Structure formats: structure tokens, C-alpha cells
Amino acid sequence: MSSSYSSLTIDCQSHVFPVPYAELLTKNRGWIRVEKQEGSFRIQYGDLQSFLLNLESYDPQKKIQDMDRAGIDVSILSVNIPGPEALDPDLALPAAQLCNDEICGLCSQYRDRFYGLAVLPLQLSHEIYLAEYHRAIHSLHLSGVVLYSHIGGKPIDHSDLEPLYTQAEHDGIPLVLHPTVPTWGGVVQDYSMIPMIGLMVDHSIAMLRLILGGILERHPNLSIVHPHCGGVIPYLMPRIEEQTEVKKRGRDHIRKPPGEYYRKVYLDLVSPSPLPMEYVLRFHPENRLLFGSDHPWIRIEVFKQMVENLPIEKRTKHRIFGENAKELFRL
């Protein structure tokens, strides 16, 4: 580990999948269907997409070993998709409680190595999901909340989620966007295009809705993390602003150009190529960039080496590898 707290290397996108949660998913009868197989679980999203979940790859001791090998001091843990917001209403709250308890347990077991993000049953009433928010944040001491790119098909700028944004802004708790299988995935279902491009586009649409829907206008101090180098938003921002500022489209709920709101959003640099990283470094403020790996999907050292090799100053790398995350998650 690093020799001083100020020089922590922090992985801001690292996933776990608790075995009890996988077992609970087999009870779901809605859009998400899960079949237990020998040593794994097959997760089916309607008739759009299926993923084979091998729980061995999520083993926390293996994660610690992989972190040590890559020189990572701290990982911010979140439960991989599907989250409880995609489940049948009767399972949503117990699923969220189970996940949050499991994450808290890992953070306690591996103190100073893991910090965790909460998941919430956001398809339920705000009284219910805020009660779980308060338990997860104020009792379990989790460090943020995962906000999936849609809530069972409901967009994340929906008025039902306004109480979450109000509370998170008040508490200074970051909301971390994460893609999930898009409801419109049929248009990119062929050729495995949902994980290839659909996930990236869907969380980009979600981010743009937070801006154009006025969420960041009404909640200027709300902290949002947008993953995977911002999806497609950084590349399309000139077109977005030409539409809003020249053609005056989509400006009903905002007073400033979209880019001004977006510059306050945090981006993680999870990308399989240094080229998007380099673009984002030129596009976005350096105090809003985070290191992440999407572990266990890809070896941590692959991403770490790409960031190490970026043609930037050591001070900027220091911010990306830890200082920005330490401030954002209040570690």
C-alpha cells in the first residue's frame, strides 16, 4: 500500500456480486430472470440480453490480491447489474437491504481497503427509498449511491427521484451513474451491440437528461459521477450546445449552456484505449477526473498502466489516481 494517506491510489469503479443477492434474483418474475447453473448464474433481461455471471471472479479476497498486484490501495465497491431498481416491487427493498448490508460487511472486513456505494429501491415510493438511503448512508456509513441509467424503464430525471437529489445534495453524497441494459435495446440487439454500444449510449442519455431535465440546475451542488470517459457526451457536447444555444432547443429547464453543468460532473477514465482518456483530459477539468478499472471485467493493471503512460504532469496523475476521489467520497 501507499506510504501516506495523501498518496492513496483509489479505484472508483470496482464491482462485487454477493452470493445471497444472486440467489434472491432467482425469485424475480419480471423483466429480470435468473437461472442458477453449476457454479454460475444466467441473467436474462427480457428477450434482449443475457449475461453469464461467474461469482468466483467477484471473490473479495481475489479482488484484494488483484489490487495489491496493481498497486491499488482502495476500491470503491458497487454491486454489478442488475440492481434492485430493476426487480419486482416485492423484492426491491429486501434486495437493496441485502446488497447494502453485504457491501457494509466487506468494508468492515477489509477496513481501509474497501469503501462502498449503496443501491436503492428507486421504483418504490420516496418514503421507502429514502428510508433505505438514510440507513445505508448514516447507519452503514456507505460513501455514495449507485444511480442506474434508468429505473425499470423510468428516466432518471423523473419527478419521483427529486427527493433523492434533494437529500444527496444536502448530505454531500455523490451519485454514481452506471449503465444497465436499455429498454430500447432491441434496436442494437443484433451482433452483441447492447454491451458493445448500447450500455454506453444509455448512460449518456441518462446524463444528458440530468442536465436538460434541470436536475443540475435545481441542485447545483449535487455530485454526479459519469463513468467510462463520459460515454459519448464529451464527443457530442459541441453538437448538443449548438442545438441548445443556437437553435434554442431543449432549453426549457436550463439557464446555462449544457457544458457548464457538465464541467462540474466527475468522469472516470474507464476505457480500453488511452485515446478517449487523452480526449477527456483535454475536454474536462482535471479536478473532476477519477481512476477506475471496472474490475473484475478487466485486469486493473491494464487501466493503471494506460493512465501512467498518459502525457500529463505528475500533479494531474496524482489528482486522477486518488486526490479527486478522496475529496469526492470524503475518505
C-alpha positions as CSV (number, residue, x, y, z in Angstrom):
1,M,0.0,0.0,0.0
2,S,1.0,3.6,-0.3
3,S,3.2,5.1,2.4
4,S,1.0,8.0,3.2
5,Y,-2.8,8.6,3.2
6,S,-2.5,11.6,0.9
7,S,-1.0,9.3,-1.8
8,L,-3.7,6.7,-1.9
9,T,-4.4,5.1,-5.2
10,I,-8.1,4.7,-5.5
11,D,-10.1,2.6,-7.9
12,C,-13.5,4.3,-8.2
13,Q,-15.3,1.6,-10.3
14,S,-14.9,-1.9,-8.8
15,H,-17.8,-4.4,-8.7
16,V,-18.9,-7.2,-6.4
17,F,-21.8,-9.5,-6.6
18,P,-22.9,-11.1,-3.3
19,V,-23.9,-14.7,-3.5
20,P,-27.1,-14.1,-1.4
21,Y,-28.2,-11.4,-3.8
22,A,-27.6,-13.8,-6.8
23,E,-29.8,-16.3,-5.0
24,L,-32.5,-13.8,-4.4
25,L,-32.6,-12.8,-8.0
26,T,-33.8,-16.3,-8.9
27,K,-37.1,-15.4,-7.3
28,N,-37.7,-12.4,-9.7
29,R,-40.5,-12.9,-12.2
30,G,-40.5,-9.7,-14.1
31,W,-38.1,-8.3,-16.7
32,I,-35.1,-9.8,-14.9
33,R,-35.0,-13.6,-14.9
34,V,-32.1,-15.5,-13.3
35,E,-31.4,-19.2,-13.7
36,K,-28.9,-20.9,-11.3
37,Q,-26.4,-23.1,-13.1
38,E,-23.4,-25.1,-11.9
39,G,-21.0,-22.5,-10.4
40,S,-22.7,-19.6,-12.1
41,F,-26.0,-17.7,-12.7
42,R,-27.6,-16.9,-16.1
43,I,-29.1,-13.4,-16.0
44,Q,-31.7,-12.7,-18.7
45,Y,-33.0,-9.2,-19.4
46,G,-36.4,-9.8,-21.1
47,D,-35.7,-11.1,-24.6
48,L,-32.9,-8.6,-25.1
49,Q,-29.7,-9.7,-23.5
50,S,-28.3,-12.4,-21.2
51,F,-25.1,-12.5,-19.2
52,L,-23.4,-15.4,-17.5
53,L,-22.4,-14.5,-14.0
54,N,-19.4,-16.3,-12.6
55,L,-19.3,-15.5,-8.9
56,E,-15.7,-16.7,-8.4
57,S,-14.5,-13.6,-10.3
58,Y,-16.1,-11.4,-7.7
59,D,-14.5,-13.0,-4.7
60,P,-13.3,-10.2,-2.4
61,Q,-10.0,-12.0,-1.5
62,K,-9.2,-12.3,-5.2
63,K,-10.0,-8.6,-5.5
64,I,-7.6,-7.7,-2.8
65,Q,-4.9,-9.8,-4.4
66,D,-5.6,-8.1,-7.8
67,M,-5.5,-4.7,-6.1
68,D,-2.2,-5.5,-4.4
69,R,-0.7,-6.7,-7.7
70,A,-1.7,-3.5,-9.4
71,G,-0.8,-1.1,-6.6
72,I,-4.3,-0.1,-5.7
73,D,-4.9,1.0,-2.1
74,V,-8.6,1.5,-2.0
75,S,-11.5,0.3,-4.1
76,I,-15.0,1.9,-4.2
77,L,-17.3,-1.1,-4.3
78,S,-20.7,-1.3,-6.0
79,V,-23.0,-4.2,-6.9
80,N,-22.9,-5.0,-10.6
81,I,-26.1,-5.1,-12.7
82,P,-28.9,-5.8,-12.3
83,G,-29.6,-3.6,-9.3
84,P,-32.7,-3.7,-7.1
85,E,-34.4,-0.9,-9.0
86,A,-35.0,-3.4,-11.9
87,L,-36.7,-6.1,-9.8
88,D,-40.3,-6.9,-8.9
89,P,-41.6,-4.4,-6.4
90,D,-41.9,-7.0,-3.6
91,L,-38.3,-7.9,-3.9
92,A,-36.8,-4.4,-4.4
93,L,-36.5,-3.3,-0.8
94,P,-35.2,-6.6,0.6
95,A,-32.7,-6.8,-2.3
96,A,-31.4,-3.3,-1.6
97,Q,-31.1,-4.0,2.1
98,L,-29.3,-7.3,1.4
99,C,-26.8,-5.6,-1.0
100,N,-26.1,-2.7,1.3
101,D,-25.6,-5.0,4.3
102,E,-23.2,-7.1,2.2
103,I,-21.2,-4.1,1.0
104,C,-21.0,-2.8,4.5
105,G,-19.8,-6.2,5.7
106,L,-17.0,-6.2,3.2
107,C,-16.0,-2.6,4.1
108,S,-15.8,-3.7,7.8
109,Q,-13.9,-6.9,7.0
110,Y,-11.4,-5.2,4.8
111,R,-11.2,-1.9,6.6
112,D,-9.3,0.9,4.8
113,R,-9.2,-1.2,1.6
114,F,-12.9,-1.1,0.6
115,Y,-15.5,1.7,0.7
116,G,-18.9,1.1,-0.6
117,L,-21.8,2.5,-2.6
118,A,-25.4,1.9,-1.7
119,V,-28.2,0.7,-4.0
120,L,-31.8,1.8,-3.6
121,P,-35.3,0.5,-4.5
122,L,-35.9,3.6,-6.5
123,Q,-39.0,2.2,-8.2
124,L,-40.8,2.3,-4.9
125,S,-42.2,5.4,-3.1
126,H,-39.7,8.1,-2.0
127,E,-40.6,7.4,1.7
128,I,-39.3,3.8,1.2
129,Y,-36.2,4.5,-0.8
130,L,-35.2,7.5,1.4
131,A,-35.6,5.3,4.5
132,E,-33.1,2.9,2.9
133,Y,-30.9,5.8,1.8
134,H,-30.7,7.0,5.4
135,R,-29.9,3.6,6.7
136,A,-27.2,2.9,4.2
137,I,-25.6,6.3,4.4
138,H,-26.0,7.3,8.0
139,S,-26.0,3.9,9.8
140,L,-24.0,1.7,7.5
141,H,-21.7,4.6,6.5
142,L,-21.6,3.9,2.8
143,S,-19.9,6.6,0.7
144,G,-22.3,7.1,-2.2
145,V,-25.3,5.8,-4.1
146,V,-25.4,4.0,-7.5
147,L,-27.8,5.6,-9.9
148,Y,-28.5,3.2,-12.8
149,S,-29.2,4.7,-16.2
150,H,-32.9,4.0,-15.9
151,I,-35.2,2.9,-13.2
152,G,-37.0,-0.1,-14.7
153,G,-37.6,2.0,-17.8
154,K,-38.4,5.2,-16.0
155,P,-35.9,8.1,-16.8
156,I,-33.7,9.4,-14.0
157,D,-34.9,12.9,-14.4
158,H,-38.4,11.8,-13.4
159,S,-40.0,13.8,-10.6
160,D,-40.2,10.6,-8.4
161,L,-36.5,10.9,-7.9
162,E,-36.4,14.6,-6.9
163,P,-36.3,13.7,-3.2
164,L,-33.2,11.6,-3.8
165,Y,-31.4,14.5,-5.5
166,T,-32.5,16.9,-2.7
167,Q,-31.3,14.6,0.0
168,A,-28.0,13.7,-1.7
169,E,-27.2,17.4,-2.4
170,H,-28.0,18.3,1.3
171,D,-25.7,15.5,2.6
172,G,-22.9,15.9,0.1
173,I,-23.3,12.3,-1.1
174,P,-22.2,11.5,-4.6
175,L,-24.5,9.7,-7.1
176,V,-22.5,7.3,-9.3
177,L,-24.2,6.7,-12.7
178,H,-23.9,3.1,-14.0
179,P,-25.2,1.7,-17.3
180,T,-27.8,-1.1,-17.4
181,V,-29.4,-2.9,-20.3
182,P,-31.5,-0.2,-22.1
183,T,-35.2,-0.8,-22.6
184,W,-34.8,0.3,-26.2
185,G,-32.1,-2.4,-26.6
186,G,-34.0,-4.1,-29.4
187,V,-32.5,-1.7,-31.9
188,V,-29.0,-2.8,-31.1
189,Q,-29.7,-6.4,-30.1
190,D,-28.0,-8.0,-33.1
191,Y,-24.3,-8.7,-33.1
192,S,-23.9,-8.2,-29.3
193,M,-24.3,-4.5,-29.8
194,I,-26.0,-3.9,-26.4
195,P,-22.8,-4.4,-24.3
196,M,-20.8,-3.0,-27.2
197,I,-22.5,0.3,-27.6
198,G,-26.0,0.2,-26.1
199,L,-24.8,0.5,-22.5
200,M,-22.6,3.4,-23.3
201,V,-25.3,5.3,-25.1
202,D,-27.9,4.6,-22.5
203,H,-25.9,6.1,-19.6
204,S,-25.0,9.0,-21.8
205,I,-28.7,9.7,-22.5
206,A,-29.3,9.5,-18.7
207,M,-26.5,12.0,-18.1
208,L,-28.0,14.4,-20.7
209,R,-31.4,14.1,-19.1
210,L,-29.9,15.1,-15.7
211,I,-28.7,18.3,-17.5
212,L,-31.6,19.1,-19.8
213,G,-34.2,18.0,-17.3
214,G,-33.0,20.7,-14.9
215,I,-31.7,18.4,-12.2
216,L,-28.3,20.1,-12.1
217,E,-29.9,23.5,-12.4
218,R,-32.1,22.9,-9.4
219,H,-29.4,21.1,-7.5
220,P,-26.1,22.9,-8.3
221,N,-24.1,21.3,-5.5
222,L,-25.2,17.7,-6.4
223,S,-22.2,15.5,-7.1
224,I,-22.6,13.1,-10.1
225,V,-20.0,10.6,-11.4
226,H,-20.4,9.8,-15.1
227,P,-18.4,6.6,-16.0
228,H,-16.5,5.3,-19.0
229,C,-14.9,8.6,-20.0
230,G,-18.4,10.1,-20.2
231,G,-19.7,7.7,-22.8
232,V,-20.5,9.7,-25.9
233,I,-21.2,13.1,-24.1
234,P,-17.7,14.6,-24.5
235,Y,-17.6,14.0,-28.2
236,L,-21.2,15.3,-28.8
237,M,-21.1,18.3,-26.5
238,P,-20.4,20.7,-29.3
239,R,-23.5,19.5,-31.2
240,I,-25.5,19.5,-28.0
241,E,-24.6,23.1,-27.3
242,E,-25.2,24.1,-31.0
243,Q,-28.7,22.7,-30.6
244,T,-29.4,24.4,-27.2
245,E,-27.6,27.7,-27.7
246,V,-28.0,28.4,-31.4
247,K,-31.3,26.6,-32.3
248,K,-32.7,27.1,-28.8
249,R,-33.8,23.5,-28.5
250,G,-34.2,21.6,-25.2
251,R,-33.6,24.7,-23.0
252,D,-36.9,24.7,-21.1
253,H,-35.3,23.7,-17.8
254,I,-31.8,25.2,-18.0
255,R,-30.4,28.7,-17.9
256,K,-26.8,27.9,-18.9
257,P,-25.1,26.0,-21.8
258,P,-25.1,22.2,-21.1
259,G,-21.3,22.2,-20.9
260,E,-21.3,24.5,-17.9
261,Y,-23.3,22.0,-15.9
262,Y,-21.3,19.0,-17.2
263,R,-17.9,20.5,-16.2
264,K,-18.9,20.0,-12.6
265,V,-19.6,16.3,-13.1
266,Y,-16.9,13.8,-12.3
267,L,-15.8,11.4,-15.1
268,D,-14.0,8.2,-14.5
269,L,-11.4,7.1,-17.1
270,V,-12.6,3.5,-17.6
271,S,-11.8,2.9,-21.3
272,P,-10.0,0.1,-23.1
273,S,-7.9,2.7,-25.0
274,P,-5.8,5.7,-24.0
275,L,-7.2,7.8,-26.9
276,P,-10.6,8.5,-25.2
277,M,-8.6,9.3,-22.0
278,E,-6.5,11.8,-23.8
279,Y,-9.5,13.4,-25.3
280,V,-11.3,13.7,-21.9
281,L,-8.1,15.2,-20.4
282,R,-8.3,18.0,-22.9
283,F,-12.1,18.3,-22.6
284,H,-12.7,18.2,-18.8
285,P,-11.3,19.9,-15.7
286,E,-8.5,17.8,-14.1
287,N,-10.1,18.1,-10.6
288,R,-13.1,16.2,-12.0
289,L,-11.4,13.1,-13.3
290,L,-11.2,9.7,-11.5
291,F,-9.3,6.5,-11.9
292,G,-11.4,3.3,-12.3
293,S,-11.0,-0.2,-13.6
294,D,-14.4,-1.9,-13.9
295,H,-12.8,-4.8,-12.0
296,P,-13.3,-7.8,-12.3
297,W,-14.2,-7.4,-16.0
298,I,-10.7,-6.3,-17.0
299,R,-7.3,-6.5,-15.2
300,I,-6.7,-3.4,-13.1
301,E,-3.1,-3.0,-14.2
302,V,-4.2,-2.6,-17.8
303,F,-6.0,0.6,-16.9
304,K,-3.5,1.8,-14.4
305,Q,-0.6,1.4,-16.9
306,M,-2.6,3.4,-19.6
307,V,-3.1,6.3,-17.1
308,E,0.5,6.1,-16.0
309,N,1.6,6.5,-19.6
310,L,-0.6,9.5,-20.4
311,P,1.4,12.6,-21.4
312,I,0.4,14.6,-18.4
313,E,2.1,16.2,-15.4
314,K,2.6,14.2,-12.2
315,R,0.3,16.6,-10.3
316,T,-2.5,15.7,-12.7
317,K,-1.9,12.0,-12.3
318,H,-1.9,12.5,-8.5
319,R,-5.3,14.0,-8.8
320,I,-6.7,11.3,-11.0
321,F,-5.2,8.4,-9.1
322,G,-6.5,9.5,-5.7
323,E,-6.9,13.1,-4.6
324,N,-10.1,13.8,-6.5
325,A,-11.7,10.6,-5.2
326,K,-10.5,11.2,-1.7
327,E,-12.3,14.6,-1.7
328,L,-15.4,13.4,-3.5
329,F,-16.1,10.4,-1.4
330,R,-14.7,12.0,1.8
331,L,-12.4,9.2,2.6
